[in-house]
Amino acid sequence: DPARVARALALPALPPGWAETFA
């Protein structure tokens, strides 16, 4: 699933504090 691979590769590139967006 190309979309899943793209998501997995993008996760480590997110800046610190991205989780607060979902809090």
C-alpha positions in Angstrom: 0.0 0.0 0.0 2.0 3.1 -1.2 -0.1 5.4 1.0 0.9 3.4 4.1 4.5 3.5 3.1 4.4 7.3 2.6 2.8 7.8 6.0 5.4 5.6 7.7 8.2 7.5 6.1 6.7 10.9 6.9 6.1 10.2 10.7 9.8 10.5 11.7 10.1 13.8 9.8 7.4 15.5 11.9 8.8 18.2 14.2 8.7 17.8 18.0 5.4 18.8 19.5 3.3 17.6 16.6 1.3 15.4 19.0 -0.1 18.5 20.7 -2.1 19.1 17.5 -4.2 16.1 18.4 -4.4 16.7 22.1 
